[in-house]
């Protein structure tokens, strides 16, 4: 049985790893100094306003003018709302977790707004992301991202079940309801438990009120108001809502799983004591980048495609990721360090291969 709370530390970096990180850090600092604070803030605020505007704009159009579109156009708008809704969570919610929007209170508000917009509890996400995922990336038992529940075996150290031999076949279908489960079950379960993968989740009356109020307001906004004012029947509204969540679920699952869970990356056991791997090497060997030097993909995806540089420098602005990823590629080659990157197709294939291997070889 793996301990999720025992003291755990990374191995000291080897002289070679230290030399790599020093060289990388120096070049990253130069790039950061070359960018202006005003330019960085403009990039994040422009993207935030664009995504929020699109998301709540589509919601307003569907809620108050829904029937004028016709059923198929309304359904297409629900799918589009799912796409930009995920963008709101990634570009506002995730980015503000790392403080890119200026003063701290503003970041706290953007974090809350980003996740509340899709009905997710921002504070539970924040503690899981910073204290579990970033601190112990891909360490089984310590990183909430490696917890696939009973249905999915995501690391070799997790106890296998017979039916998981089919997980590469049914896994992708589960991804279509990933955030529906998160919205209706996962947040409440984590709050009740008071921790996620060993990291503490604060339980206060205010946090509990936020958890319940965010869900209640979300359902009022996305189900009751469209039902009351759009002219569509409840079955049609529910169909549109589920379709929207299919997109949010799949997009979120693809973002989280392709960047860390696949057959090429590593999953050390996060039990206790000192790991055999250093922090620097673990960030690189546990992460898969998807076209990380693409400026367009970086803008759309909130930098999620350049995940290695994000784990090494979580406070760096994502508008620098394409350039920083190019530097990372050069420095890893120069110093013989691991760096995994490829296309979305490759990442998906490697993820399914990982599910198949873990399902078939307990
Ligand atoms: Zn992050």
Boltz pocket constraint, residues with backbone or C-beta under 6 A from the ligand:
constraints:
  - pocket:
      binder: B
      contacts: [[A, 94], [A, 98], [A, 129], [A, 134], [A, 310], [A, 314]]
      max_distance: 6.0
